[in-house]
């Protein structure tokens, strides 16, 4: 397993990975078959991110297969250019192997290199494994949105978490 930066040639494989993640991950935002992004749209999204100095995606790959990712989504707005919104996803078969920690370390390195002072994310409160990982990697809870996510017939709270950098 290795971690590498995404490029726009990854559009098709990243979209396939996201669709697999939608099917197997309980706490991700998309329901299975709800994603309507095309390869062309995905290519455009990746190209725009590659041009932005406060956005980036890293992939965890096993051989040539994407097994996990971390995305840092920055803003072009001056007042919030220092903030990156983070998303992360790992295929179920590769969980509990330290990949999430390695991806978050890459996000830390990117934040430092790009001048991002704050990485923030949201996570379903019941996703104990993810909450534990984020806390272990220095993220702190900042707030809660009650009944923000509905999975099946169950309403779940969503935590706001962030990590601040002092460089």
HUHU-V115952 format. One record per pair of residues at least 6 apart in sequence whose C-alpha atoms are under 8 Angstrom apart, sorted by the first residue. I is the first residue (numbers start at 1). J is the second residue. Records with the same first field share a line. If there is no record, write none. Layout:
# HUHU-V115952
I: J + J
This chain:
# HUHU-V115952
1: 60 + 61 + 62 + 63
2: 60 + 61 + 62
3: 58 + 59 + 60 + 61 + 103
4: 58 + 59 + 60 + 61
5: 56 + 57 + 58 + 59
6: 46 + 56 + 57 + 58 + 59
7: 46 + 47 + 50
8: 43 + 44 + 46 + 47 + 50
9: 43
10: 43
11: 39 + 40 + 42 + 43 + 46
12: 39 + 42 + 43
13: 65 + 66
14: 66
15: 37 + 38 + 39 + 42
17: 66 + 67
19: 32 + 33 + 35
20: 91
21: 28 + 89 + 90 + 91
22: 28 + 29 + 30 + 31 + 32 + 33
23: 31 + 32 + 33
24: 91 + 92
25: 91 + 92
26: 151
27: 124 + 127 + 151
28: 89
49: 55 + 56 + 57 + 73
50: 56
52: 74 + 76
53: 114
54: 72 + 73 + 74 + 75 + 81 + 82 + 84 + 111 + 114 + 115 + 116
55: 71 + 72 + 73 + 74 + 75 + 84
56: 71 + 72 + 73 + 110
57: 69 + 70 + 71 + 72
58: 69 + 70 + 71 + 103 + 106
59: 66 + 67 + 68 + 69 + 70 + 103
60: 66 + 67 + 68 + 69 + 99 + 103
61: 67 + 68
67: 90 + 91 + 94
68: 88 + 89 + 90 + 91 + 99 + 100
69: 88 + 89 + 90 + 103
70: 86 + 87 + 88 + 89 + 103 + 104 + 107
71: 85 + 86 + 87 + 88 + 107
72: 84 + 85 + 86 + 87 + 107 + 119
73: 84 + 85 + 86
74: 81 + 82 + 83 + 84 + 85
75: 81 + 83 + 84
81: 116
82: 115 + 116 + 117 + 118
83: 116 + 117 + 118 + 119 + 120
84: 111 + 116 + 118 + 119 + 120
85: 119 + 120 + 121
86: 119 + 120 + 121
87: 121
88: 100
90: 99 + 100
100: 133
101: 133 + 137
104: 137
110: 116
111: 117 + 118 + 119
112: 165 + 167
116: 165
117: 164 + 165 + 166 + 167
118: 162 + 163 + 164 + 165
119: 162 + 163 + 164
120: 160 + 161 + 162 + 163
121: 160 + 161 + 162
122: 158 + 159 + 160 + 161
123: 130 + 131 + 158 + 159 + 160 + 161
124: 149 + 156 + 157 + 158 + 159
125: 131 + 156 + 157 + 158 + 159
126: 156 + 157
134: 140
138: 163
139: 161 + 162 + 163
140: 161 + 162 + 163
141: 159 + 160 + 161 + 162
142: 159 + 160 + 161 + 162
143: 159 + 160 + 161
144: 157 + 158 + 159 + 160
145: 157 + 158 + 159 + 160
146: 156 + 157 + 158
147: 155 + 156 + 157 + 158
148: 155 + 156 + 157 + 158
149: 155 + 156 + 157 + 158
150: 156
